[in-house]
């Protein structure tokens, strides 16, 4: 989609419906909103166990969703009911839920962000450029490590990096080639290596604290709330951010 807002920076105030509020990321986003000095107000906290009617009818500007497949469906229903923007960072979604998201984007601004870190947005750009310039003499490998409670393998971020490789090379990168590891309480490590007979280029990102995802989600929530109805990705936001740095 073509972004509408001329500036991706945070402006004004925002009323937030937090879907998955009792989850690990939901609690961090809630705290970040409370510390925002009034720029963000959580007007609805929707836990996945609570009836949807508990938040139906409330007015908000954006739904932020960190949940699971069924939770994402609730988030879609909430955003459509409020006619507001939806930011979903939920990964491991079913084909049926992806179809619901596609249909919803005809009516509301929708941002799908499997990772809300600025560093990952930059990494995707670097991976695309590397894939574009390094020919088939370079083999590509992707490795991702997460905590043992993360259910989806490979991670949504690793899949998005594979998509960046595919777009850069003009040929598909097989998801089966991604090496996934689940150990300890690792927040999230992603590395992609381009290896030829004589050299290796490695692009890596290491998340040390989950608060970075909460702060990124807030930036993205401000941005998507200003867009026209349609489907957006992290690259749309990043492309606009790059323009402000020229």
Backbone as JSON, one array per atom type, in Angstrom:
{
  "sequence": "XXXXXXXXXXXXXXXXXXXXXXXXXXXXXXXXXXXXXXXXXXXXXXXXXXXXXXXXXXXXXXXXXXXXXXXXXXXXXXXXXXXXXXXXXXXXXXXXXXXXXXXXXXXXXXXXXXXXXXXXXXXXXXXXXXXXXXXXXXXXXXXXXXXXXXXXXXXXXXXXXXXXXXXXXXXXXXXXXXXXXXXXXXXXXXXXXXXXXXXXXXXXXXXXXXXXXXXXXXXXXXXXXXXXXXXXXXXXXXXXXXXXXX",
  "N": [[0.83, -1.2, 0.0], [0.29, 2.37, -0.48], [1.61, 4.65, 1.71], [-0.15, 7.07, 3.74], [0.38, 8.98, 5.71], [2.62, 11.73, 6.11], [4.67, 11.61, 7.86], [6.3, 9.33, 9.89], [6.57, 9.6, 12.58], [5.65, 9.74, 16.09], [2.7, 11.35, 16.81], [0.27, 13.46, 18.39], [-2.39, 11.89, 20.31], [-3.35, 8.57, 21.3], [-5.87, 6.12, 21.41], [-5.97, 2.95, 22.7], [-6.77, -0.44, 22.11], [-5.9, -3.29, 23.67], [-5.13, -6.37, 22.68], [-4.79, -9.58, 23.93], [-3.87, -8.9, 26.39], [-3.04, -9.97, 28.82], [-0.84, -11.45, 28.28], [2.72, -12.13, 27.84], [3.94, -10.15, 26.16], [1.8, -8.39, 25.96], [1.51, -7.33, 28.55], [3.88, -5.86, 28.76], [3.56, -3.93, 26.76], [1.36, -2.62, 27.78], [2.48, -1.45, 30.11], [4.31, 0.26, 28.87], [2.6, 2.01, 27.54], [1.34, 3.21, 29.72], [3.46, 4.65, 30.67], [3.77, 6.64, 28.85], [3.17, 9.29, 29.12], [0.58, 10.17, 28.62], [0.29, 10.09, 25.89], [-0.48, 7.68, 24.84], [-3.34, 5.82, 25.58], [-4.61, 3.09, 27.15], [-7.62, 1.91, 26.56], [-9.06, -0.36, 26.53], [-8.63, -3.62, 27.63], [-8.17, -6.67, 26.47], [-8.31, -9.88, 27.36], [-7.62, -13.25, 26.35], [-9.29, -15.04, 27.51], [-11.52, -13.69, 28.33], [-14.95, -12.66, 27.71], [-15.84, -11.43, 24.47], [-17.66, -9.41, 24.48], [-17.02, -7.81, 26.61], [-15.42, -5.7, 25.8], [-16.58, -4.77, 23.54], [-18.09, -2.12, 21.77], [-16.72, -0.04, 22.93], [-14.76, 2.92, 22.3], [-11.92, 3.2, 20.29], [-8.69, 3.88, 18.77], [-6.87, 2.16, 17.65], [-6.22, -1.32, 17.44], [-4.01, -3.34, 19.11], [-2.42, -6.32, 18.65], [-1.1, -9.05, 20.22], [-1.12, -12.2, 20.35], [-2.6, -15.27, 19.73], [-3.61, -17.63, 17.17], [-6.48, -17.87, 17.34], [-6.9, -15.67, 18.95], [-6.08, -13.59, 17.28], [-8.16, -13.59, 15.46], [-10.22, -12.62, 17.04], [-9.19, -10.06, 17.43], [-9.4, -9.0, 14.85], [-12.18, -8.9, 14.6], [-12.76, -7.06, 16.62], [-11.45, -4.71, 15.67], [-12.77, -4.27, 13.23], [-15.34, -3.85, 14.2], [-15.0, -1.48, 15.64], [-14.17, 0.1, 13.63], [-11.47, 0.78, 13.21], [-7.84, 1.02, 13.12], [-5.66, -1.86, 12.82], [-3.0, -3.48, 14.33], [-1.22, -6.31, 14.08], [0.94, -8.52, 15.62], [1.08, -11.14, 15.87], [2.22, -14.42, 15.3], [2.48, -17.49, 13.33], [-0.02, -17.88, 12.17], [-3.05, -19.29, 10.86], [-4.07, -20.35, 7.54], [-6.73, -19.7, 7.16], [-7.11, -17.56, 8.95], [-5.34, -15.7, 7.86], [-6.74, -15.17, 5.52], [-9.01, -13.91, 6.57], [-7.78, -11.61, 7.55], [-6.9, -10.46, 5.15], [-9.38, -9.88, 3.94], [-10.38, -8.07, 5.82], [-8.7, -5.91, 5.48], [-9.75, -4.44, 3.43], [-11.44, -2.7, 4.57], [-10.31, -1.51, 6.82], [-7.25, 0.03, 8.11], [-4.51, -2.11, 8.1], [-1.78, -3.55, 9.66], [0.62, -5.94, 9.41], [2.98, -7.33, 11.36], [5.39, -9.39, 12.04], [7.55, -9.0, 13.64], [8.37, -6.35, 15.72], [10.58, -4.74, 15.9], [12.87, -2.1, 15.27], [15.45, -2.67, 14.47], [15.18, -5.16, 13.17], [13.67, -4.36, 10.99], [15.56, -2.83, 9.61], [17.4, -4.87, 9.16], [15.99, -6.57, 7.41], [15.98, -4.98, 5.12], [18.74, -4.82, 4.57], [19.27, -7.52, 4.07], [17.74, -7.96, 1.79], [19.12, -6.31, -0.05], [21.65, -7.55, -0.04], [20.98, -10.07, -1.06], [20.22, -9.3, -3.57], [22.56, -8.38, -4.77], [24.5, -10.38, -4.46], [25.34, -13.21, -6.21], [24.22, -16.5, -7.4], [26.38, -18.02, -6.71], [26.77, -17.75, -4.09], [25.75, -19.41, -1.29], [22.82, -19.48, 0.76], [21.92, -19.29, 4.15], [19.72, -19.5, 6.94], [19.36, -18.89, 10.36], [17.62, -19.25, 13.37], [16.97, -18.54, 16.82], [15.03, -19.12, 19.66], [13.17, -18.84, 22.78], [12.05, -21.68, 24.73], [9.3, -21.77, 24.95], [8.16, -20.75, 22.71], [6.0, -21.47, 20.13], [5.67, -21.64, 17.3], [7.52, -22.76, 14.5], [9.46, -22.36, 11.63], [10.31, -19.12, 13.07], [8.16, -16.23, 12.69], [9.62, -14.0, 11.98], [11.95, -15.1, 10.84], [10.82, -16.28, 8.61], [9.99, -13.97, 7.28], [12.48, -12.88, 6.68], [13.41, -14.79, 4.91], [11.64, -14.27, 2.86], [12.6, -11.77, 2.09], [15.05, -12.52, 1.0], [14.1, -14.04, -1.17], [12.75, -12.06, -2.66], [14.9, -10.41, -3.29], [16.53, -12.06, -4.86], [14.84, -12.99, -6.76], [13.87, -15.53, -6.86], [12.42, -18.36, -5.2], [13.03, -18.92, -1.69], [13.38, -21.73, 0.17], [11.34, -22.51, 2.91], [11.9, -24.7, 4.45], [14.61, -24.73, 4.66], [15.38, -23.15, 6.72], [16.98, -22.99, 9.83], [15.9, -23.83, 12.93], [16.01, -23.24, 16.42], [15.15, -24.02, 19.75], [15.63, -22.93, 22.9], [16.3, -22.44, 26.38], [15.61, -19.17, 27.67], [15.76, -17.48, 25.49], [15.38, -14.41, 23.93], [15.28, -13.66, 21.2], [17.11, -14.49, 18.44], [18.45, -13.9, 15.27], [20.07, -14.86, 12.32], [21.59, -14.54, 9.17], [23.4, -15.98, 6.59], [25.5, -15.46, 3.83], [27.3, -17.38, 1.78], [30.2, -18.06, -0.06], [32.76, -19.71, -2.05], [35.0, -18.37, -1.19], [34.38, -16.5, 0.81], [32.29, -15.25, 3.52], [29.36, -13.54, 4.22], [27.72, -12.29, 6.95], [24.68, -11.38, 8.4], [23.21, -10.27, 11.27], [20.91, -10.25, 14.06], [20.3, -9.59, 17.42], [18.07, -9.82, 19.94], [17.85, -8.45, 23.08], [16.12, -7.71, 25.07], [12.68, -7.81, 25.78], [11.27, -5.47, 25.91], [11.96, -3.84, 23.81], [10.38, -4.66, 21.7], [7.89, -3.85, 22.56], [8.15, -1.04, 22.58], [8.63, -0.65, 19.86], [6.2, -1.56, 18.84], [4.49, 0.44, 19.71], [5.38, 2.66, 18.22], [4.69, 1.72, 15.66], [1.95, 1.46, 15.95], [1.05, 4.11, 16.18], [1.71, 4.93, 13.59], [0.21, 3.22, 11.81], [-2.35, 3.92, 12.5], [-2.79, 6.25, 11.18], [-3.09, 5.68, 8.54], [-4.67, 4.94, 5.35], [-7.42, 2.61, 4.7], [-6.26, -0.69, 4.06], [-3.7, -3.13, 3.35], [-0.68, -3.36, 5.05], [2.89, -3.63, 5.51], [5.9, -4.15, 7.48], [7.9, -3.15, 5.88], [6.7, -1.05, 4.49], [6.34, 0.91, 6.45], [9.05, 1.27, 7.12], [10.13, 2.21, 4.73], [9.0, 4.72, 4.58], [10.09, 5.85, 6.87], [12.78, 5.95, 6.11], [12.7, 7.98, 4.22], [12.44, 10.23, 5.8], [14.97, 10.48, 6.74], [16.6, 11.39, 4.8]],
  "CA": [[0.0, 0.0, 0.0], [0.98, 3.66, -0.46], [1.32, 5.29, 2.98], [-0.79, 8.36, 3.68], [0.98, 9.93, 6.62], [3.91, 12.2, 5.65], [5.68, 11.5, 8.91], [6.04, 8.16, 10.7], [6.83, 9.86, 13.99], [4.49, 9.72, 16.95], [2.08, 12.65, 16.98], [-1.06, 13.39, 18.98], [-2.62, 10.85, 21.31], [-3.92, 7.37, 20.7], [-6.64, 5.23, 22.29], [-5.52, 1.61, 22.34], [-7.35, -1.69, 22.6], [-4.79, -4.23, 23.75], [-5.62, -7.75, 22.57], [-3.74, -10.41, 24.51], [-3.32, -8.01, 27.41], [-2.45, -10.69, 29.94], [0.33, -12.19, 27.82], [4.04, -11.59, 28.14], [4.13, -8.9, 25.43], [0.7, -7.49, 26.28], [1.81, -6.63, 29.8], [4.95, -4.89, 28.51], [2.98, -2.83, 26.0], [0.52, -1.9, 28.73], [3.36, -0.61, 30.93], [4.88, 1.31, 28.01], [1.53, 2.99, 27.31], [1.15, 3.96, 30.97], [4.63, 5.52, 30.85], [3.9, 7.49, 27.66], [2.81, 10.67, 29.4], [-0.73, 10.49, 28.07], [0.23, 9.96, 24.43], [-1.25, 6.47, 24.57], [-4.22, 5.42, 26.66], [-5.24, 1.78, 26.94], [-9.03, 2.04, 26.96], [-9.63, -1.7, 26.6], [-7.67, -4.72, 27.78], [-8.9, -7.88, 26.12], [-7.6, -11.15, 27.54], [-8.2, -14.25, 25.46], [-10.27, -15.81, 28.25], [-12.68, -12.86, 28.62], [-15.92, -12.54, 26.62], [-15.6, -10.31, 23.57], [-18.61, -8.35, 24.82], [-16.45, -6.94, 27.64], [-14.8, -4.53, 25.19], [-17.37, -4.35, 22.38], [-18.79, -0.86, 21.95], [-15.8, 1.01, 23.37], [-14.13, 3.65, 21.19], [-10.46, 3.24, 20.29], [-8.1, 4.24, 17.48], [-6.07, 1.06, 17.11], [-6.12, -2.57, 18.19], [-2.68, -3.96, 19.07], [-2.65, -7.74, 18.89], [-0.03, -10.02, 20.47], [-1.89, -13.29, 20.94], [-2.44, -16.51, 18.99], [-4.46, -17.65, 15.99], [-7.86, -17.53, 17.69], [-6.89, -14.3, 19.45], [-6.0, -12.69, 16.13], [-9.51, -13.48, 14.9], [-10.93, -11.68, 17.92], [-8.67, -8.72, 17.15], [-10.02, -8.57, 13.59], [-13.57, -8.56, 14.9], [-12.75, -5.82, 17.4], [-11.07, -3.59, 14.81], [-13.86, -4.03, 12.28], [-16.46, -3.29, 14.95], [-14.67, -0.1, 16.0], [-13.74, 0.77, 12.39], [-10.18, 1.39, 13.53], [-6.65, 0.32, 12.61], [-5.24, -3.09, 13.5], [-1.61, -3.93, 14.26], [-1.06, -7.66, 14.63], [2.3, -9.06, 15.64], [0.92, -12.56, 16.14], [2.8, -15.28, 14.27], [1.92, -18.83, 13.29], [-1.44, -17.79, 11.83], [-3.56, -20.26, 9.9], [-4.48, -19.8, 6.25], [-8.06, -19.12, 7.33], [-6.96, -16.26, 9.6], [-4.74, -14.81, 6.86], [-7.82, -14.76, 4.62], [-9.81, -12.93, 7.3], [-7.0, -10.37, 7.56], [-6.96, -9.9, 3.8], [-10.71, -9.31, 3.74], [-10.53, -6.93, 6.72], [-7.91, -4.78, 4.99], [-10.55, -3.64, 2.51], [-12.25, -1.76, 5.36], [-9.53, -0.86, 7.87], [-5.79, -0.06, 7.94], [-4.0, -3.33, 8.73], [-0.33, -3.73, 9.62], [1.08, -7.25, 9.87], [4.4, -7.17, 11.73], [5.83, -10.51, 12.87], [8.57, -8.49, 14.55], [8.16, -4.9, 15.8], [11.86, -4.11, 16.2], [13.47, -1.28, 14.21], [16.63, -3.39, 13.99], [14.76, -6.17, 12.21], [13.28, -3.65, 9.77], [16.81, -2.52, 8.91], [17.99, -6.14, 8.72], [15.27, -7.02, 6.21], [16.46, -4.16, 4.01], [20.11, -5.25, 4.26], [19.2, -8.87, 3.49], [17.25, -7.8, 0.41], [20.2, -5.77, -0.88], [22.68, -8.58, -0.18], [20.46, -11.1, -1.97], [20.15, -8.71, -4.91], [23.9, -8.19, -5.34], [25.31, -11.61, -4.4], [24.72, -14.15, -7.15], [23.95, -17.87, -6.95], [27.6, -18.67, -6.18], [26.66, -17.63, -2.63], [24.67, -20.16, -0.64], [22.16, -18.71, 1.81], [21.39, -20.05, 5.28], [19.06, -18.69, 7.97], [19.31, -19.56, 11.67], [16.9, -18.48, 14.39], [16.92, -19.15, 18.14], [14.05, -18.52, 20.57], [12.89, -19.54, 24.04], [11.4, -22.98, 24.55], [7.83, -21.65, 24.95], [7.69, -20.3, 21.4], [5.41, -22.64, 19.5], [5.82, -21.74, 15.84], [8.85, -22.97, 13.92], [10.38, -21.3, 12.05], [9.68, -17.89, 13.55], [7.63, -15.34, 11.65], [10.71, -13.12, 11.53], [12.8, -15.87, 9.93], [10.08, -16.42, 7.35], [10.04, -12.68, 6.59], [13.84, -12.74, 6.13], [13.43, -15.66, 3.73], [10.92, -13.53, 1.81], [13.52, -10.73, 1.61], [15.99, -13.21, 0.11], [13.37, -14.4, -2.39], [12.51, -10.85, -3.44], [16.18, -9.92, -3.8], [17.08, -12.96, -5.88], [13.85, -13.3, -7.78], [13.58, -16.96, -6.83], [11.97, -18.7, -3.84], [13.9, -19.53, -0.68], [12.53, -22.73, 0.81], [11.21, -22.38, 4.35], [12.5, -25.88, 5.07], [16.05, -24.5, 4.81], [15.62, -22.35, 7.93], [17.37, -23.8, 10.98], [15.25, -23.29, 14.13], [16.45, -23.79, 17.71], [14.39, -23.56, 20.91], [16.42, -23.22, 24.1], [16.31, -21.47, 27.45], [14.68, -18.04, 27.6], [16.31, -16.59, 24.46], [14.36, -13.48, 23.44], [15.19, -13.84, 19.76], [18.32, -14.3, 17.65], [18.3, -14.24, 13.85], [21.29, -14.65, 11.54], [21.53, -15.03, 7.8], [24.75, -16.02, 6.05], [25.72, -15.63, 2.39], [28.61, -18.03, 1.77], [30.77, -18.52, -1.33], [33.98, -20.49, -1.84], [36.07, -17.59, -0.58], [33.99, -15.54, 1.85], [30.96, -15.33, 4.11], [28.76, -12.32, 4.75], [26.69, -12.63, 7.94], [23.86, -10.29, 8.92], [22.61, -10.86, 12.46], [20.19, -9.4, 15.0], [20.12, -10.24, 18.71], [17.17, -9.08, 20.83], [18.26, -8.71, 24.45], [15.06, -7.35, 26.01], [11.39, -7.76, 25.09], [10.73, -4.11, 25.9], [12.2, -3.22, 22.51], [9.24, -4.96, 20.86], [6.79, -3.01, 23.02], [8.38, 0.32, 22.09], [8.42, -0.69, 18.42], [4.76, -1.69, 18.58], [3.88, 1.75, 19.92], [5.69, 3.44, 17.02], [3.91, 1.2, 14.54], [0.53, 1.73, 16.2], [0.83, 5.5, 15.77], [1.81, 5.03, 12.13], [-0.89, 2.56, 11.09], [-3.61, 4.61, 12.8], [-2.91, 7.4, 10.28], [-3.13, 5.22, 7.15], [-5.94, 4.57, 4.73], [-7.66, 1.16, 4.71], [-5.38, -1.46, 3.19], [-2.77, -4.04, 4.02], [0.66, -2.8, 5.11], [3.91, -4.43, 6.17], [6.98, -3.4, 8.12], [8.67, -2.46, 4.85], [6.02, 0.21, 4.17], [6.71, 1.85, 7.51], [10.48, 1.55, 7.05], [10.37, 3.04, 3.54], [8.65, 6.1, 4.93], [11.09, 6.3, 7.83], [14.0, 6.27, 5.35], [12.52, 9.27, 3.56], [12.67, 11.3, 6.77], [16.4, 10.52, 7.06], [17.36, 11.89, 3.64]],
  "C": [[0.86, 1.25, 0.0], [0.63, 4.38, 0.83], [0.73, 6.67, 2.79], [-0.07, 9.4, 4.52], [2.34, 10.39, 6.12], [5.03, 12.0, 6.66], [5.37, 10.3, 9.79], [6.26, 8.38, 12.18], [5.52, 9.86, 14.78], [3.97, 11.14, 17.13], [0.71, 12.45, 17.6], [-1.15, 12.32, 20.05], [-3.4, 9.72, 20.66], [-4.65, 6.56, 21.76], [-6.42, 3.8, 21.8], [-6.43, 0.54, 22.93], [-6.26, -2.74, 22.53], [-5.34, -5.66, 23.77], [-4.5, -8.71, 22.96], [-3.07, -9.69, 25.65], [-2.64, -8.74, 28.55], [-1.23, -11.51, 29.55], [1.63, -11.47, 28.13], [4.27, -10.25, 27.45], [3.03, -7.9, 25.76], [0.97, -6.69, 27.53], [2.89, -5.57, 29.6], [4.43, -3.68, 27.73], [2.11, -1.98, 26.91], [1.36, -0.95, 29.59], [3.94, 0.54, 30.11], [3.84, 2.4, 27.73], [1.32, 3.85, 28.55], [2.28, 4.95, 31.2], [4.77, 6.55, 29.73], [3.51, 8.94, 27.9], [1.5, 11.1, 28.77], [-0.83, 10.38, 26.57], [-0.53, 8.71, 24.01], [-2.08, 6.11, 25.8], [-4.83, 4.07, 26.31], [-6.66, 1.87, 27.47], [-9.71, 0.68, 27.04], [-8.51, -2.72, 26.67], [-8.42, -6.02, 27.58], [-8.01, -9.1, 26.33], [-8.33, -12.21, 26.73], [-9.27, -15.08, 26.17], [-11.57, -15.03, 28.47], [-13.65, -12.83, 27.44], [-15.63, -11.31, 25.76], [-16.5, -9.14, 23.91], [-18.07, -7.39, 25.87], [-15.85, -5.67, 27.05], [-15.57, -4.03, 23.97], [-18.11, -3.06, 22.7], [-17.92, 0.27, 22.46], [-15.15, 1.66, 22.15], [-12.62, 3.62, 21.35], [-9.96, 3.46, 18.88], [-7.33, 3.09, 16.83], [-6.17, -0.15, 18.04], [-4.7, -3.1, 18.01], [-2.84, -5.41, 19.51], [-1.34, -8.52, 19.03], [-0.71, -11.22, 21.13], [-1.57, -14.61, 20.25], [-3.45, -16.51, 17.85], [-5.9, -17.27, 16.31], [-7.95, -16.11, 18.23], [-6.83, -13.29, 18.33], [-7.37, -12.52, 15.47], [-10.38, -12.54, 15.74], [-10.49, -10.25, 17.65], [-9.27, -8.16, 15.86], [-11.44, -8.11, 13.84], [-13.67, -7.25, 15.67], [-12.46, -4.61, 16.53], [-12.17, -3.26, 13.81], [-15.05, -3.39, 12.99], [-16.24, -1.84, 15.32], [-14.29, 0.73, 14.79], [-12.42, 1.5, 12.63], [-9.05, 0.53, 12.97], [-6.35, -0.91, 13.45], [-3.76, -3.34, 13.24], [-1.56, -5.32, 14.87], [0.38, -8.11, 14.49], [2.26, -10.56, 15.95], [1.47, -13.38, 14.98], [2.16, -16.66, 14.32], [0.45, -18.85, 12.96], [-1.82, -18.82, 10.78], [-3.92, -19.57, 8.59], [-5.84, -19.12, 6.36], [-7.98, -17.73, 7.97], [-6.3, -15.26, 8.65], [-5.8, -14.31, 5.88], [-8.71, -13.72, 5.29], [-9.09, -11.58, 7.35], [-7.05, -9.68, 6.2], [-8.3, -9.23, 3.55], [-10.91, -8.06, 4.59], [-9.82, -5.7, 6.18], [-8.64, -3.95, 3.94], [-11.3, -2.54, 3.25], [-11.44, -0.97, 6.37], [-8.04, -0.88, 7.52], [-5.26, -1.25, 8.74], [-2.49, -3.4, 8.56], [0.02, -5.08, 10.22], [2.58, -7.16, 10.11], [4.82, -8.33, 12.62], [6.93, -10.14, 13.84], [8.47, -6.97, 14.54], [9.44, -4.14, 16.15], [12.37, -3.3, 15.0], [14.69, -1.99, 13.62], [16.29, -4.45, 12.96], [14.31, -5.53, 10.91], [14.51, -3.31, 8.94], [17.44, -3.81, 8.37], [17.31, -6.66, 7.46], [15.76, -6.28, 4.97], [17.86, -4.6, 3.59], [20.12, -6.63, 3.6], [18.73, -8.8, 2.04], [18.37, -7.32, -0.5], [21.31, -6.8, -1.09], [22.24, -9.66, -1.17], [20.43, -10.6, -3.41], [21.53, -8.66, -5.57], [24.75, -9.46, -5.37], [24.63, -12.7, -5.21], [24.61, -15.56, -6.56], [25.2, -18.62, -6.51], [27.65, -18.57, -4.66], [25.47, -18.45, -2.15], [24.11, -19.32, 0.5], [21.65, -19.64, 2.9], [20.81, -19.09, 6.31], [18.98, -19.52, 9.25], [18.57, -18.67, 12.64], [16.82, -19.26, 15.69], [15.92, -18.39, 19.0], [13.9, -19.37, 21.83], [12.04, -20.79, 23.79], [9.88, -22.89, 24.51], [7.29, -21.16, 23.61], [7.25, -21.5, 20.59], [5.73, -22.76, 18.01], [7.28, -21.87, 15.43], [8.69, -23.13, 12.41], [9.61, -20.06, 12.51], [9.15, -17.07, 12.39], [8.69, -14.41, 11.11], [11.62, -13.84, 10.54], [12.12, -16.05, 8.58], [10.12, -15.11, 6.57], [11.43, -12.42, 6.01], [14.0, -13.61, 4.89], [12.72, -14.98, 2.56], [11.8, -12.43, 1.24], [14.56, -11.33, 0.67], [15.31, -13.52, -1.22], [13.14, -13.19, -3.28], [13.81, -10.32, -4.05], [16.73, -10.75, -4.94], [16.11, -13.25, -7.01], [13.55, -14.77, -7.89], [13.27, -17.36, -5.39], [13.07, -19.29, -2.97], [13.02, -20.48, 0.12], [12.54, -22.58, 2.33], [11.89, -23.54, 5.08], [14.0, -25.71, 5.31], [16.39, -23.66, 6.04], [15.91, -23.29, 9.1], [16.83, -23.15, 12.25], [15.73, -24.01, 15.37], [15.58, -23.19, 18.81], [15.17, -23.96, 22.16], [16.32, -22.08, 25.1], [15.23, -20.41, 27.34], [15.19, -17.01, 26.59], [15.19, -15.72, 23.9], [14.18, -13.64, 21.94], [16.5, -13.51, 19.07], [18.05, -14.74, 16.22], [19.61, -13.93, 13.14], [21.11, -15.25, 10.16], [22.93, -14.91, 7.2], [24.72, -16.26, 4.55], [27.15, -16.15, 2.23], [29.0, -18.49, 0.37], [32.02, -19.34, -1.02], [35.03, -19.71, -1.06], [35.68, -16.67, 0.55], [32.58, -15.82, 2.36], [30.55, -13.96, 4.61], [27.64, -12.73, 5.69], [25.99, -11.36, 8.41], [23.06, -10.86, 10.09], [21.91, -9.81, 13.32], [19.97, -10.2, 16.28], [19.24, -9.36, 19.6], [17.52, -9.45, 22.27], [17.15, -8.47, 25.47], [13.75, -7.22, 25.25], [10.77, -6.37, 25.07], [10.93, -3.44, 24.55], [11.03, -3.49, 21.57], [8.02, -4.13, 21.25], [6.93, -1.59, 22.49], [8.19, 0.39, 20.58], [6.95, -0.77, 18.07], [4.05, -0.35, 18.74], [4.15, 2.66, 18.71], [4.81, 3.02, 15.85], [2.43, 1.48, 14.71], [0.19, 3.17, 15.81], [0.79, 5.59, 14.25], [0.6, 4.44, 11.44], [-2.22, 3.26, 11.35], [-3.85, 5.79, 11.87], [-3.08, 6.98, 8.81], [-4.56, 4.98, 6.66], [-6.18, 3.07, 4.88], [-6.78, 0.45, 3.69], [-4.45, -2.31, 4.02], [-1.35, -3.49, 3.91], [1.6, -3.79, 5.8], [4.97, -3.54, 6.77], [7.79, -2.62, 7.09], [8.04, -1.14, 4.45], [6.38, 1.28, 5.18], [8.18, 2.25, 7.38], [10.8, 2.43, 5.85], [10.06, 4.49, 3.83], [9.65, 6.68, 5.93], [12.38, 6.71, 7.12], [13.89, 7.64, 4.7], [12.78, 10.43, 4.52], [14.14, 11.46, 7.12], [17.23, 11.08, 5.91], [17.84, 13.32, 3.88]]
}
